[in-house]
Amino acid sequence: MQVQIRWRGVAVFLVLAFGLAWLVEIGLRPFGINLLTRAALAMFAPAIAAYLVRGPLLQDGFRDSGGGLNLMHWKYYGLAYLIAPVLMTLGVLLALLTQEQHWALDANIHRLAHQLPIGHLPPGETKLYVAWVTFWTGAANSLSVAIVLNVIFTFGEEFGWRGYLLPRLAPLGGVTAAVIVGIIWGFWHAPLIALDGYNFPGYPIAGIFAMLLFTVPLSIILAWLRFHTRSVWPGVLLHAAINGQATVVALLLSKGDSLLRPPVGLLGTVPFWLLAAWLIWTHRLEPAGQSQIRQPAQELAPEAGTGAS
């Protein structure tokens, strides 16, 4: 059977997702807008692109967008919540076992204490005490409040990558589609990595390819969640958990080489690759991915006759 993909929609989506994001990441840089602000704003670009392609531009429709919560698959939300801390903890252990980094929480807290812009302190309190309270509060928030706040931004990415692009490429096969989305998603980060050292300081070119080693296995995991729930929200949750907990991971260890250190360096990606490989080996991206994602696209085929090839 001939594979039907609406390439016009895919092309327009990619032009918009990359164009809007890179306009923010590069265009706002000369105005002194900091890296984190530009990165956060750029995260909305894929969602805006998906909305425009599904809505006013090509009228693809929203039937297979995955915007519903679909709480019947509640266990996947629990798994999405647990995957991030488990895999990131394994990455930390791997960095310690290979001696690429060493445990440096105490030293990092002392450095944080010296950096705190605190003047007068209440009797009995020190900057070191405040630093430890800040750390433990941040650690607790990374498992709760930070996830909720990050959901706002990660939805911006997931509604585009897994809400639009993944189902459009699903006729190629679940694994193939997930890998392609992961590669595209990785290169989408290129300006921040090349110009600002995002995640991989000191490696403007190698860092771009190192990012692919993180986004590809994560894309496979996120595709599994998307296929089996027909919703982007478990992926939004997992993505938010990773973003929210990355800072805590950095405080646990010595500095290390950014190409190797967890959570996004090579050692940090190993647990993600192992889980992704298991999902592929056990056929968890197919046939469930095909039956649940491709069907809505077929239902919409009459609307998109000019976009298929």
N, C-alpha and C positions, 0 to 999 in steps of 0.2 A: 504494500500500500504506500502510495506517495506521501511523504511527510509534508504537511502543510504548515508553513510558518508565515506569519504576516510581517514580512521583512520591512515593509514601509513603516509600520508602527514601531518596530524595534529600532530602526534607524533614527526616526524622529525623537524617540525617547532618549536615545544615547546622546544625540546632539544637544538636547536640552539639559539632560542630567549633567553632562560634562561641561557644557557651555556656561550654565548658571553657576555651578560650583566653582569652576576655575575663574570666572569673572569675579566672584567674591574673594577667592583665595589670593589671586594675583592682583586684581584691581584695587582692593582695599589696602594692600600692603604699603604702597607709598604714602598713605595717609596716617600711618602709625597705628593702625588697628592691630591689636595683638593676635598672636597665633591662635589661642584658644577661642577667641571670639569669631575669627574668620572660619575656623574649623567647625564650630557649632552652627554658624549661619549656613555653611555649605551643606550641612547634613540635610537641610530641607529641600535641596535641589532635586534629588531623585523623586521625592513625593510630588513636588510641583510638576515635574516632567510627566509623571504617571497620570496625574490629574488632567493635565492639558491634553495628553494623548487619548485618554479614556473619555474625556469630555469634549470641550469646544473644538479642538483641532481635528481629530480623526473620528470622534464619537465611537470609540471602541466599546464603551459601556463599562459598567462596574460589577457585572455579575460574578466574575472570577477574581475580583481584586483582593479577596481575603481580609476585608476590613472588619468582618464580624468577629466577635470574641469566640464563638463556638465552644462554650464551656462544657459541652458534653465530653470533650477531650481534656478534662481537667488534669489528668495525670501528666500530660505533656507540659503543662504550665509548671508543675512541680519539678519535672526533669529539667526544664529550661532554667529554673531558679538554682538548681543544684549543680548543673554542669559547670558553670563558670568557676565557683570556688574550688570544686574538686579538681578540674583540669589545671587551674592556675596553681593550686597547691602542689600538684605533681610536677609542674614546671619548676617551682621553687626547689623541690627536693632533688630534681635532676641537676639543677645548677649547683647545688651543694655537693652532690655525690661526685660530679665531675670536677669539682673544685674550681670551676670557672668563676664562681662567686662564693663568698663566705657570709655567715650570719652576722649582720651588722646593725640590728635594730637599736641596740643601746647607743652606738656611736651616731647613728642617724638622728636619734631623738636628741642627743646632746647638741648636734649641729643645728637641729631645728630650734632648740631652745635659744641658741645664740642669735638666730635670725628673727626671733619673735620681736615685733615692734611694740614692746610693752614698757610703759613707764613705771608708775607707782603700783605696787602689788600689795594686796591685803597681808596683814601680819601672818607669818607662818608659811606663806606661799613663795615659791621661787619660779623662775622661768622654766627650770627643768620640770617642775611639777605641772605647770601649765602645758608644757610640751607633751608630757605623757597623757594628760587628760585629753589634749587635742588629738593625739594618736588613737586612743581607745574610743573616743567619740566618733572619730572618722571611720574606724574599723566597724563600729556598730552601724553607722550610717551607710557604709558601703553595702551592707546586707539589707538595708531597708530604705531609708529616705533617699539616698543617692540613686537607687534604682528607679524610684518613682520619678525623680527629677530628670534622669537620663532618658526615661521612656519618651518624653516629649521630643527629644532630638533623634533617638534611634528609630522612632516611627517614621521620621522623615526619610531615613535611608531604607528601612525595610518595606515601606509601602511602594517604593520604587523598585528595588532590586528583587525582592521576593514577592512583592505584590503585583508587579507588572512583568519585569523582564523574565523571571524564572518560568512562570506559566506560559509565556509566549515561546520560550525555547524548549519547553517540556516535550514536544513531539520528537525531539532529537534523542530522548531518553533521559531519565531522571539524573543519572550520574553525569552524563555529558553536559546537560543543561547547568547543573550545579557547578561544575568545574569552569565552564565558560563564564558564568556569572561571577565566580570567584576571581578569575583573571581580570575581567573588566573592572570589578570592584576594587581590586588591588591597584591597578593603574590609575584609577580615578583619584587616588590619594597623591599622585605624583608631584603636583606643585608644592604641597606642604612639606613633602619629604625633601625635594630637591632644593627648595628655596629657604626653608625654615628648620630643616633637620628634624622634622616631626617623627617621633619614635626612634629614628636612627641618626642621631647627630653625628656629623663627621663622615657620613656615607650618602652623599646626594644622589648617586646613581645606584650603587649596590643596595642602598636602602629601599629603592623602589621595587627591586626584584625580591628582596627579603620580605617585603610586605605581602607579596604574592604567596609566599610560603605560609603566611598566617591566614590570608583571606580565602585561599582555596579550601583548606580543610574546614574552616569555619563556615564557608558557604555550603559545603556538603552537609554539615550538621544542621544549619539553618534550613536547608532545603528539606531535610528529613522532617523537621518540625512543621514546615509549611505544607508538605504533601499529606501528612497524616492528620492534620487538623483542619486543612482548608482555610487556615487563618494565618495572618502575619504576626499576630500578637504574641505567641510563644517565642518567636524569633526576636521580636521587639524586646521582650523581657530578658532573654539571654544576652542579646547585644548590649542592653542597658547594664546588666550585671557585670559584664566584662569591663565596660568603660568605667563603671563606678568603683570597681575593686582594683584596677590597675595601679592606682597611686599607693594603696596599702602594700601591694607586692613590692613596689619599688623601695619602700621604707624598710623592708625586712632584710634586704641584701646589700652587699657592697656594690659599688657602681657597675663594674663589669663592662664588657664590650657590648655596645648596643645591638650589634648584629646577632649576638648570642643570648643575651639576658632575657628572662621572662618578663612580661607575658608574651610579647610579640616577637622576640628574637628567636633564633633557631631552636635553642633548648626549650624555650617556652612553648613552641609549636608542636613538639614531639607528642605530647598527650592528645592534642587536637587531631594530629594525623592518625594516631592509633584509633581514636574513636571513629573518625571518618572512614578509615579502612575497614573497621568492623561493620559499620553501617552498610558499606558497599558489599563486603563479603557475605553478609546475611541478607542481601537483597532488600534492604529496608527503604531504599529510594525507589524501587520498582518491584512489583507492578503498581503498588499503591499510588505512587506519584503520577503514573500515567492515567489511571482510572479516575482519580479525583481532580486532577488539574486540567487534563486535556478536554474532558467532556464539556465544561462550560465554554471553552474556546470554540468547540464545534458548534455549540448552540448559537454562538454569536457570528458564525461564518457569513451569513447573508449580509450583515452590516459591513463586513470588512473585505468585500470582494476585490476592491482595488488595492488592498494592502498585502494580499497573499502572493506567493510566488511558487 
